[in-house]
Amino acid sequence: MHISDGVLSAPVLAAGWIITAVFLALAIRWSKKKGIEVEVIPKLSVMTAVFFVVCLVHIPIGPTCVHFIFAGLLGIILGILAYPAIFIGLVLQAFLFQFGGITTIGINTVNVGIPALIAYVIFQRGMKLELLSSNREFSAGVLGGIAGGLSVFLVAIFTAGALIASGEKFTGVAVAIVGAHIPVMIIEAIVVGFVITFLVRVKPEIIGSLGSDKK
């Protein structure tokens, strides 16, 4: 979700940068504490590229736009590292293609990054507790679909909230953004569900901690 420059109020922009700085610091601290294995680097690079590419095809809606996001997929696969991946993707899009504002990179990262982390938590907790089924692939697919679809809805809600917080004149646009992303939510839920099912079947170690939690 890309909000342009000159749209949001200063307090919203400041809050976005502060929150983003905190999450980036947490991600860096986590990386130093856990240590990034060699195979994580290409995974991080590929997922950043996926986010970078899928967002480029978009339909403008007022000061923002509607497009595929796959924040849930990034969250499930990368965990907390999804936040810096999304940040890097947004920075490259803003500077290379003028897609989204520069001053809004902080809040745009919040709008996409936090839903990605929520998707990760939902997926990991659900798999650990076996909430749906003892069948690993089935549970992963359903939970992945739920997390993927929910992340799109949350991105739309966060973006709408940022606009409304900057002025009541954006209320109509905010409502349109949420409505426009309902089809995206459904499509991403299906796609993410199938992708996660496939990955769990052929290479579960790609997905967060599943590789070390085989049953």
N, C-alpha and C positions, 0 to 999 in steps of 0.2 A: 504494500500500500504506500503510495508515494504522494505526499502532500507538498505542494509547491512553496517556494519562498514568498514572503509577503502576505501570507494568509493567516497564520496563527499568531496569537498574542505573545508578548515577551515572556510572561510567566510560564506559559505552556512550553515554549521553546526551551527555556531554562530548565524546567523540570525534566524535559526529555533528555537533555544533555547530562544532567546530574544522574538520572537513573541509568542511562547508558554507560556512563563512566563507572558507576558502581558495579554493574553486571560484567563489564569488560575486565575490571580489576579482579572480580571473583573468579572469572574464567581463567585469567592468567595465573592467579594464585593456585587454583585447583590444578592447572596444568603443571606448575612447578612442583606441587606437593605430590601428585600422582606420577608425574613423569610421562611425557608423550612418547609412545612407542613409534617406531619407524613407520609402521603400516597405517598409523592414524593420519599422517601428513597427506598422503594421496587421497584418503577418504574425505578429509576436510576440504581439500582442494576441489575434488569432484563435486561435492555437495554445494560448495560455494558457487561453482560454475553452473550447476543446475538451477539454483536460485537466481543467479544473474541472468540466465537465458530465458527462463519461463516468464519472468516479469516484464521482459521487453515487449512482448505482444500484449497490448493493453487497449482499453477503450476509455477515453477521457470522460469523467463525470465531474463537472465543475472544477474545483481546485485540486481534485485527486483523480483516480481512475480505478477501473475494475480489471483484474487480470488473475491468472493462476498464481499461486503463492508457494504451495507445498511447504509451508512452515512446519506443519505437523511431521512431515517426512524428515525434514532436517532435524527436528527435535528428537524424534525417535532414534535416529541413527547417530547423531552427534552428541546428544545430551547437552550439557552446559556450553559446549563448544559451538553449538548452533548460534549462540548470540554473537560471538565475533565473526562467524561465517556470514551471518546476515548483515552485520555492520560493514564488512569488507565489500559485500555485494552491492549494498546501497551506495557506498562511497564511489565505487567504480561506475555505477550507473549514473550518478549525479555528475561526476566530472567528465566522463567519456561521452555520455549521450544527453546530458542535461535532463535526465529523467528523474524527476523529484528535485526538491530544493537542496541547497547546501546547508543552510541554517536549520533545515528541518531533518537532517540526517539523524540527529539524536532521537527525536520523537518518533520518526518513522521506524527506527530500529526498535524502540520500545513497543510500538504497535504490532510489529511482526515477531520480535524476539521473545517477548514474554509468552504469547500464545504457543510458540514453539516449545518453550520450556514446560508449559502446562501439559502439552501433548506428551512430552517425554515422561513426566511424572505419572500421568494417567496410564500410559502403556506399561511402564515398568512396574507400577504397583499392581495393576491388573494381572500381569503375567506372573508376578511373584505370588500373589494370593490365589491364582487360578480361579478368578471370579466367574469366568464363563464356562470353561470346560477343561478337563485334564488333557484334551487333545491340543498339543502345543501349536500346531499350524493353524487350527481353527481359531483358537484364542488370539493368536497373534494377528490374524487377518481381521477379525472383528474389532479387536481393540485398536488396531492400526487404523481401520476405517473410521471408528468413532473419534479417535484422537485427531485424525487428519481433517475430518469434517468440522469438528468443534473448533479447531485452530483457525479455520477460515472465518467462522462466525465471530470468534473473539477478535481477530484482526479487524474485521469490519466494525465491531462494537467499539474497540479501542480508537480506531480512526474517527468514527463518528463522535465519540466522546471528546477527542482533541479538538475537533471542529466546533462542537457546541460550546465547549469551554472557552473558545476564542470569540464567541458572539452568537446571539440567537439567530442572526441572519443566515447562519449555516445549517439551521435545523432541517430545512427541506433537503439540502444536499446530503446531510448525514443519514436521513431516512432512506434516500435513494441509494446510497452506498450499501447500506445493510441489505436492502431488497435485491439489489443487483448481484450481490455475492451469494445469494441462496443457490442458484444453479451451480456456481463454482464450488460451493460447499458440498453439494451432492456428488459432483464429478470427482472432486479430490478425495472424498471419502471412499469412493469405489476404487480409484486408482491406487491410493495409498494402501488400502486393504489388500489388494492383489500383490502389490510390490512387496509388502512386508511378509505376506504368506510365502512368496517365492524366495525371499532372502532367508527366512527361517528354515526353509527346506534345504537350500543349497549352501548357504554360508551364514549361519546364525551369528558368528563372531563379529560381523559387520554392525549388528544392531546392539548398541550400548553394551550391557554386561551379559547379554544372552549367551555369548560364546563361552563364558566361564560358568554357565549355569545350566548345562545340559542335563537332561534327565534320562 
